[in-house]
């Protein structure tokens, strides 16, 4: 009887223990889910200020990267989840703040040499150039004559070959040095030619044409905006028109939606009334999605938040060459489908998750498996950029970038294997003996900061004439990785070693005030929150340091006045 009671007591104890464990696990699960819901409800929290930016970054919780295929299906909630806190940066050179401070001091001490035009004797340079070419031809002719002999001493022939290579190298260095002087002289000549030229704006240029064909547009905000689009920039930061045009991009009703056939990925053209047309790029991947290391730049997906961040960075840098753009939340059905042209409307469908989707027609990611869908239902984030007038209204000039990549998995571009490429192909070309050379180095600096490897062409409005700045279009493949700095983007600056003085001055200010802080402050004006995660902001400061180190290396090699050029911009 006692044994029976003891068994019953043991069974009761075991049952109570199991029930307690089950209750404890259930309670813990409920608490975890509640904590996760609280985290998701804080998606519009502000980013830390400049004092706590790095500290906030160190306190973030660890989370794995989101794979590409999952990223396309992910909800916006993943955008604000924390990043891996102990990531390593690939390809990062040594950064020394003292070197940068010394560079600033050196340039400031030689400011007079930079801004003073020092005429050269171009005839003297031309004679040097001719003599160099004649010497090269004589040497090659003598080599052929020597090689034709049958009874030459082998050892003597090798010594002559080494001497010939040394002579070739010496001549090449001298030629490059003289060519640099000539290019600097042509840039000064260009500056004097256009320094008194007034800015030309699109409104004045198109007034008669619009008055004849569409006079109702003369009283629109769009025409007012064209008054701020000049041969030097595409918006005025201090102008009230910029704020008004951004407001219209954000709030104007959509009258028609069609697809832009150019490009490799889906983009829509929206008519917004008041003469305004906007270029829409939809949400594709979360903010914390990183381009996979095995993916080439030409197969990367375009990101709407990268376009928005690039515009704000362009404004902070003072370039003013990215057309105004803003983030907007759309209803796919009422804003897009109901106003879509027939060809676009045919690509809309309802997904198995009951979300409204469309796939469009393009070269990449325009199939049902990569469709743009509401997140959730009908709601879609997108970037909306004002479209500047196109041909035949305004003529554009599409320039093949001399440092264009091969866009092949097996081939390399010529500049990747020829360290003298800038002297052979760029500085030797009269086409770059003007502001285009320094515009190209500005663009290289901009692309390096945003991590954009997809710069195959340079664009400018040719209707303005030769003194027209490049316009920095199509930045959707930027901000792909924050843990890798692609130094090949800086090749135009590293090989040519030319840099615009006004850009250097601006970078000096941004370095001291911290570029990441200024950009973060600008991004807070966006309706869409957390355009860039903290890791990308931190990477911007790091990349600016790398860029300044590269300019310092160029100054060591060619002197301050031989690198920093004041062309009046």
BELFENZI-V159312 format. One record per backbone hydrogen bond with DSSP energy under -0.5 kcal/mol. CO is the residue of the C=O (numbers start at 1). NH is the residue of the N-H. E is the energy in kcal/mol with one decimal. If there is no record, write none. Layout:
co nh e
CO NH E
CO NH E
This chain:
co nh e
1 5 -2.1
2 6 -2.5
3 7 -2.1
4 8 -2.2
5 9 -2.4
6 10 -2.2
7 11 -2.4
8 12 -2.2
9 13 -2.3
10 14 -2.4
11 15 -2.5
12 16 -2.6
13 17 -2.2
14 18 -2.4
15 19 -2.5
16 20 -2.3
17 21 -2.2
18 22 -2.4
19 23 -2.5
20 24 -2.5
21 25 -2.5
22 26 -2.4
23 27 -2.4
24 28 -2.3
25 29 -2.3
26 30 -2.1
27 31 -2.0
28 32 -2.3
29 33 -2.4
30 34 -2.1
31 35 -2.2
32 36 -2.2
33 37 -2.3
34 38 -2.0
35 39 -2.0
36 40 -2.2
37 41 -1.5
39 42 -1.2
40 43 -0.7
42 45 -1.6
49 52 -0.6
49 53 -0.7
52 56 -3.1
53 57 -1.9
54 58 -1.9
55 59 -1.2
56 60 -0.7
57 60 -0.7
65 67 -0.6
67 71 -2.4
68 72 -1.6
69 73 -0.6
70 73 -0.7
70 74 -0.8
71 74 -0.7
75 78 -1.7
76 79 -1.9
77 80 -1.0
78 81 -1.1
84 87 -0.7
88 90 -0.6
89 92 -0.6
90 485 -1.2
91 93 -0.6
95 97 -0.5
96 99 -0.5
96 100 -1.3
97 101 -2.2
98 102 -2.3
99 103 -1.9
100 104 -2.3
101 105 -2.1
102 106 -2.5
103 107 -2.6
104 108 -2.4
105 109 -2.0
106 110 -1.2
108 111 -1.1
110 114 -1.6
111 115 -2.2
112 116 -1.0
114 566 -0.7
115 117 -0.5
116 118 -0.5
117 119 -0.7
120 122 -1.0
121 125 -1.6
122 126 -2.8
123 127 -2.1
124 128 -2.0
125 129 -2.7
126 130 -2.6
127 131 -2.9
128 132 -2.2
129 133 -2.2
130 134 -2.7
131 135 -2.4
132 136 -2.2
133 137 -2.4
134 138 -2.6
135 139 -2.4
136 140 -2.3
137 141 -2.3
138 142 -2.6
139 143 -2.1
140 144 -1.9
141 145 -2.1
142 146 -2.5
143 147 -2.7
144 148 -1.2
145 149 -0.6
146 149 -1.0
153 157 -2.4
154 158 -2.1
155 159 -2.1
156 160 -2.5
157 161 -2.0
158 162 -2.3
159 163 -2.4
160 164 -2.4
161 165 -2.2
162 166 -2.3
163 167 -2.4
164 168 -2.5
165 169 -2.3
166 170 -2.3
167 171 -2.7
168 172 -2.4
169 173 -2.1
170 174 -2.1
171 175 -2.8
172 176 -2.6
173 177 -2.2
174 178 -2.4
175 179 -2.6
176 180 -2.1
177 181 -1.6
178 182 -2.1
179 183 -2.5
180 184 -2.5
181 185 -2.1
182 186 -2.2
183 187 -2.2
184 188 -2.0
185 189 -2.2
186 190 -2.3
187 191 -2.2
188 192 -2.3
189 193 -1.6
190 194 -1.7
191 195 -1.7
194 197 -1.3
200 231 -1.1
201 205 -1.7
202 206 -2.4
203 207 -0.8
206 210 -2.7
207 211 -2.7
208 212 -1.7
209 213 -2.0
210 214 -2.0
214 217 -1.9
215 218 -1.5
216 219 -0.8
217 220 -1.5
220 224 -1.6
221 225 -2.2
222 226 -1.7
223 227 -0.8
224 227 -0.7
225 228 -2.1
226 202 -0.9
226 203 -1.1
226 229 -0.8
228 230 -0.8
229 202 -2.3
231 469 -3.1
233 230 -2.6
235 237 -0.6
236 239 -1.5
239 242 -0.6
239 243 -0.8
240 244 -2.0
241 245 -2.8
242 246 -2.2
243 247 -1.9
244 248 -2.1
245 249 -2.1
246 250 -1.6
247 251 -2.1
248 252 -2.6
256 271 -2.5
257 341 -2.2
258 269 -3.4
259 261 -0.7
264 364 -3.3
267 260 -2.6
268 270 -0.5
268 280 -3.2
269 258 -2.2
270 272 -0.6
270 278 -2.7
271 255 -3.4
271 256 -1.0
273 276 -2.3
274 222 -1.0
276 272 -2.7
277 387 -3.1
278 270 -2.9
278 280 -0.6
279 385 -2.3
280 268 -2.1
281 383 -2.6
286 289 -1.3
292 295 -2.0
296 299 -1.5
297 300 -0.8
303 307 -1.3
304 308 -1.7
305 309 -2.4
306 310 -2.2
307 311 -1.7
308 312 -1.9
309 313 -2.5
310 314 -2.5
311 315 -1.9
312 316 -2.1
313 317 -2.8
314 318 -0.7
314 319 -1.5
314 320 -1.1
320 234 -2.6
320 235 -0.6
321 323 -0.6
321 472 -1.8
324 386 -2.3
326 384 -2.8
328 330 -0.6
328 382 -1.5
330 332 -0.6
330 380 -2.4
331 335 -2.7
331 336 -0.9
332 336 -0.8
332 337 -3.1
333 338 -2.4
336 339 -1.0
336 340 -0.6
337 340 -1.1
339 257 -2.5
341 344 -0.6
341 345 -2.7
342 346 -1.6
344 347 -1.8
345 348 -1.5
347 359 -1.1
349 351 -0.5
349 357 -3.1
351 354 -2.3
355 351 -2.9
356 374 -1.9
357 349 -2.4
358 372 -2.9
367 370 -1.3
368 371 -1.1
371 373 -0.6
372 358 -2.1
376 375 -0.7
376 379 -2.2
377 356 -1.6
377 374 -0.6
378 332 -3.5
379 375 -3.7
380 330 -3.2
381 283 -2.2
382 328 -2.8
383 281 -2.1
384 326 -2.0
385 279 -3.7
386 388 -0.6
390 393 -1.4
390 394 -1.2
395 462 -0.7
395 463 -1.5
396 398 -0.6
397 399 -0.7
397 460 -1.5
398 400 -0.5
399 458 -3.2
401 404 -1.8
413 416 -1.1
414 417 -1.3
414 418 -1.2
417 419 -0.6
418 421 -1.5
420 424 -2.4
421 425 -3.1
421 426 -0.8
422 426 -1.1
422 427 -3.2
426 429 -1.6
428 430 -0.6
429 432 -2.0
430 433 -1.7
432 434 -1.1
434 437 -1.3
434 438 -0.6
435 439 -2.6
436 440 -2.2
437 441 -1.5
438 442 -2.1
439 443 -2.4
440 444 -2.1
441 445 -2.1
442 446 -2.4
443 447 -2.9
444 448 -2.1
445 449 -2.0
446 450 -1.8
447 451 -1.0
447 452 -2.5
450 479 -3.9
451 453 -0.7
453 455 -0.7
454 456 -0.8
456 401 -1.9
458 399 -3.3
459 471 -3.3
460 397 -3.4
460 462 -0.9
461 464 -1.3
462 465 -1.7
466 468 -1.7
470 472 -0.5
471 459 -0.6
471 473 -1.5
475 478 -1.6
476 303 -2.5
480 291 -2.2
483 90 -3.3
484 486 -0.6
485 487 -1.1
486 489 -1.2
487 490 -1.2
488 491 -1.6
490 493 -0.7
490 494 -2.7
491 495 -3.0
492 496 -1.7
493 497 -2.1
499 565 -2.8
500 504 -2.1
501 505 -2.5
502 506 -1.9
503 507 -2.4
504 508 -2.0
505 509 -1.6
506 510 -2.4
507 511 -2.4
508 512 -1.6
509 513 -2.2
510 514 -1.0
514 518 -1.8
515 519 -2.5
516 520 -2.4
517 521 -2.1
518 522 -1.7
519 523 -2.6
520 524 -1.2
522 525 -1.5
523 526 -1.9
533 536 -0.9
533 537 -1.4
534 538 -2.6
535 539 -2.0
536 540 -1.4
537 541 -1.2
538 542 -1.8
539 543 -2.7
540 544 -2.2
541 545 -1.7
542 546 -1.9
543 547 -2.5
544 548 -2.2
545 549 -2.1
546 550 -2.0
547 551 -2.1
548 552 -2.0
549 553 -1.9
550 554 -2.0
551 555 -2.3
552 556 -2.1
553 557 -1.4
554 558 -2.7
555 559 -2.5
560 563 -1.6
560 564 -2.7
563 499 -2.3
563 565 -0.6
565 501 -2.6
565 567 -0.9
